[in-house]
Amino acid sequence: MSEHKNSQVIRDLIDRLSRLNAAEDWNGPLNPSQFAALSYLARANRFSRAPSHVAEYLVTTRGTASQTLKALARKGLICESRSQTDKRSIRYDVTDLGKDMMKAPSGLANVIDDLPDEIVNGLTGSLKTLVREILKTRKGRSFGLCRTCAHHRKRGNEAYCNLLDVPLAPADANEICHEHIAA
């Protein structure tokens, strides 16, 4: 099979998988965009929950992200908070209702959980590589886990972000950060 045909098969499979996953999201109270935004916010650290971060992560416009966030807020799944130092700065936090919604298993998650470890590990590595390479060509941000970032440091027993010059809470290490740069 030629290289072009291989890439087309992979693109078709990713597209089909994405559509199957999105169709499942439509079975609940959220459309796929709302579910994706809520999922991102539930995994993002406190520095990465601004509307612009959601837009960048979802690869959409700020206007579309803003409308999605408003819909989630109306449904009681997220709440808006303003910075104490800069009242123009908005951050969204996931409510308990939103957290509960994220705990519900999906069909895709169930299938992945039932796959043998070697397949899951292979898929994980391959998909990470694919995302990293497409982000590199588009000059996009990685949005990786804080603990895997070049800015993440240990100071004694505490974690610290050298970029933002702030101490990190223990939970921050396993959350997504918009400032992430692979270590």
C-alpha positions as a printed Julia matrix, in Angstrom:
183×3 Matrix{Float64}:
   0.0    0.0    0.0
   1.37   3.43  -0.87
   2.2    6.03   1.77
  -0.7    8.19   0.6
  -3.16   5.33   0.99
  -1.82   4.51   4.47
  -2.26   8.1    5.6
  -5.78   8.17   4.15
  -6.71   4.96   5.97
  -5.39   6.41   9.26
  -7.22   9.71   8.69
 -10.44   7.83   7.9
 -10.12   5.68  11.01
  -9.45   8.67  13.27
 -12.37  10.56  11.71
 -14.7    7.56  12.13
 -13.62   7.04  15.74
 -14.11  10.74  16.48
 -17.59  10.65  14.98
 -18.56   7.52  16.89
 -17.37   9.14  20.1
 -19.18  12.42  19.31
 -22.38  10.55  18.49
 -22.27   8.98  21.93
 -21.89  12.43  23.49
 -25.13  13.5   21.77
 -27.0   10.81  23.73
 -26.65  12.89  26.89
 -27.53  16.45  27.91
 -24.48  17.94  26.15
 -23.54  18.34  22.53
 -20.04  17.13  21.58
 -18.51  20.62  21.84
 -19.94  21.13  25.31
 -18.73  17.71  26.4
 -15.23  18.4   25.04
 -15.06  21.77  26.84
 -16.29  20.27  30.12
 -13.82  17.4   29.8
 -10.97  19.85  29.2
 -11.95  22.07  32.15
 -12.21  19.03  34.43
  -8.58  18.12  33.6
  -7.05  21.62  33.31
  -5.08  23.28  36.09
  -6.19  26.54  37.66
  -3.96  28.55  35.28
  -5.51  27.02  32.15
  -9.27  27.58  32.46
  -9.73  30.92  30.72
 -12.04  31.1   27.68
  -9.03  31.65  25.4
  -7.4   28.46  26.72
 -10.58  26.46  26.07
 -10.76  27.88  22.54
  -7.13  27.06  21.83
  -7.39  23.52  23.23
 -10.58  22.79  21.25
  -9.13  24.48  18.14
 -12.12  26.79  17.79
 -12.83  30.5   17.85
 -13.08  32.43  21.1
 -16.68  33.32  20.25
 -17.65  29.68  19.81
 -15.84  28.72  23.01
 -17.56  31.56  24.86
 -21.01  30.36  23.75
 -20.13  26.8   24.75
 -18.97  27.98  28.19
 -22.15  30.03  28.69
 -24.24  26.95  27.87
 -22.29  24.86  30.4
 -22.74  27.57  33.04
 -26.52  27.72  32.37
 -26.66  23.95  32.9
 -24.86  24.35  36.25
 -21.84  22.31  35.15
 -19.27  25.12  35.47
 -19.09  28.41  37.32
 -17.28  31.6   36.4
 -14.86  33.32  38.73
 -12.97  36.57  38.24
  -9.4   37.19  39.28
  -8.98  39.2   42.47
  -6.07  41.09  40.91
  -7.48  41.63  37.38
 -11.28  41.78  37.23
 -11.15  41.33  33.42
  -9.59  37.88  33.85
 -12.15  35.06  33.93
 -11.63  31.46  34.92
 -14.12  28.6   34.84
 -14.3   25.88  37.46
 -16.22  22.63  37.15
 -19.05  22.28  39.65
 -19.81  19.1   41.58
 -22.58  18.37  39.05
 -20.06  18.72  36.22
 -17.55  16.49  38.01
 -20.24  13.85  38.46
 -21.03  14.0   34.75
 -17.37  13.39  33.91
 -17.33  10.25  36.07
 -19.89   8.49  33.85
 -18.08   5.9   31.73
 -18.31   6.21  27.97
 -18.61   3.43  25.45
 -15.2    4.32  24.04
 -13.6    4.29  27.49
 -15.16   0.9   28.22
 -13.81  -0.56  24.98
 -10.33   0.87  25.63
 -10.38  -0.48  29.2
 -11.15  -3.97  27.84
  -8.25  -3.95  25.35
  -5.03  -5.78  26.22
  -2.35  -3.6   27.84
   0.05  -3.92  24.89
  -2.58  -2.54  22.5
  -3.47   0.33  24.85
   0.21   1.19  25.34
   0.86   1.07  21.59
  -2.17   3.24  20.82
  -1.22   5.72  23.53
   2.32   6.1   22.23
   1.26   6.32  18.59
  -1.5    8.85  19.21
   0.78  11.01  21.4
   3.33  11.04  18.59
   0.68  11.94  16.02
  -0.69  14.81  18.14
   2.81  16.09  18.94
   3.82  16.1   15.26
   0.67  17.84  14.03
   1.02  20.45  16.78
   4.63  20.98  15.74
   3.63  21.61  12.11
   0.85  24.0   13.21
   2.97  25.61  15.92
   0.28  24.72  18.47
   0.59  24.27  22.22
   0.94  20.78  23.68
  -1.39  21.25  26.69
   0.45  18.47  28.51
   0.43  17.44  32.14
   2.15  19.85  34.5
   4.55  17.21  35.85
   5.9   16.56  32.33
   6.66  20.24  31.67
  10.09  21.83  31.37
   8.9   24.53  33.8
   7.92  22.04  36.53
  10.45  21.91  39.36
  10.77  20.39  42.8
  11.72  22.68  45.67
  12.22  20.45  48.65
   9.02  18.43  48.92
   7.0   20.98  46.99
   6.34  21.39  43.27
   6.94  24.75  41.66
   6.28  26.38  38.27
   9.37  28.29  37.15
   7.49  30.04  34.33
   4.66  31.44  36.45
   6.88  31.71  39.55
   4.29  30.05  41.79
   4.14  27.03  44.08
   1.97  24.21  42.77
  -0.65  22.23  44.6
  -0.16  18.45  44.58
  -3.14  18.03  42.21
  -1.59  20.45  39.67
   1.03  17.86  38.68
  -1.58  15.65  36.99
  -3.58  18.42  35.36
  -3.33  19.93  31.88
  -1.49  23.24  31.53
  -1.74  25.63  28.57
   1.86  26.76  29.17
   3.21  23.21  28.87
   6.5   22.64  27.1
   7.67  19.03  26.98
  10.62  18.39  29.27
